[in-house]
Amino acid sequence: VCLCFRDVPSVDILVWSELPTGAGLGSSAAYAVCLAAALLTACGAISCPLKDGESTARWTEEELTLINSWAFQGERVIHGNPSGVDNAVGTWGGALRYQSGKITPLKRVPTLRILLTNTKVPRSTKVLVAGVKEKILKFPAIMNPVLDSIDAISQECQSVLEAMPANPSPEYFPVLEELFDINQHHLNVIGVGHPSLDRLCRVTASHGLHSKLTGAGGGGCGITLLRPDTSPLAVEAAKQDLCACGFECWETNIGAPGVTLHSSSSLTTEVLHALSQS
C-alpha cells in the first residue's frame, strides 16, 4: 500500500546479526521484522518514534501490528506456511502463548538468564514434524497423553512466569528446572531428541544446570536455565565443557523487548564496526 501512494526514497540496507542461521532460533523472522520496520518507516507508513536525546524507542501497538503483518509475509516467502510465532515474538518481544493457531502475549513476564547452545547438528523441521505425526497415528493411545502432558507443562510454566514479577522468590527456579527436565524427556519420547542434545543436557547437569532443546529438535539448539545466584565460575565451566564438545555457546536473556529503533550513538562499537565493514 505504501508503495502505491508515496514517493519512496532509494535505500541501502545493511544487515548484521549474531544469530546463527538454520539453527531454529528464528533468524529469518528477526530479519523479516527488522526489514519490515525499516521499510515501513522509510516510506512513512509508520512514524519514526525516536525523539532527540533518546537512545531507543518503540512503535505504537497499531504500528507493531502492521510491522508484524508484513514480517509474516516475509516469513511466508521464506518458509511457505509458517505459524507466525517467530515474527510475532520478534515484533512484540517478551513471551507468547501459541495454541491452536492463536497467539496471545503473556503479561508481566520476567527476563530470564540462559545459556544458548548450538549443537551445530543440522536438521529438517519438515522431517521431524512428519515423524511426530507418524508416531501419533501409529500409537495414538500412547502419544496423545504425552502431548497433553506437554501442554500441561506449558500451562504450568506460564503460571510460574506470570507469578514471578510480583513475587521474585528464588523458590520458582527449582520448579522451572523440573519443568525443563520433564519437558526434555517428553520431547525425546515424541521423537525430536538427538544424541547431541542428550550430551548437552548431561554436560550442563554435571554443573548443576538444567537444559532442554529449543526449536524443532533433532539437533539444532538447546537452552540452559541460569538462576540469579548461579556462580559465574559454574557458568564458565559449563561453557568450556560445551565448547569442548564442538558446540557454540552464548550467555543471553529471554523475555527481552521486541523490535526497537536505536539511535546510532547507542550502538556498541562492535555493531558499528560490523556495519561499517558491510
HELIX and SHEET records of a PDB file:
HELIX    1   1 CYS A    2  PHE A    5  1                                   4    
HELIX    2   2 SER A   27  ALA A   42  1                                  16    
HELIX    3   3 GLU A   61  HIS A   79  1                                  19    
HELIX    4   4 VAL A   85  TRP A   92  1                                   8    
HELIX    5   5 THR A  125  LYS A  138  1                                  14    
HELIX    6   6 PRO A  140  ALA A  163  1                                  24    
HELIX    7   7 TYR A  172  VAL A  189  1                                  18    
HELIX    8   8 PRO A  195  ALA A  205  1                                  11    
HELIX    9   9 PRO A  232  ALA A  244  1                                  13    
HELIX   10  10 SER A  264  SER A  266  5                                   3    
HELIX   11  11 THR A  269  GLN A  277  1                                   9    
SHEET    1   A 2 THR A  56  ALA A  57  0                                        
SHEET    2   A 2 LEU A 261  HIS A 262 -1                                        
SHEET    1   B 2 LEU A  96  GLN A  99  0                                        
SHEET    2   B 2 LYS A 102  PRO A 105 -1                                        
SHEET    1   C 4 HIS A 210  THR A 214  0                                        
SHEET    2   C 4 CYS A 221  LEU A 226 -1                                        
SHEET    3   C 4 LEU A 112  ASN A 118 -1                                        
SHEET    4   C 4 GLU A 248  ILE A 254 -1                                        
END                                                                             
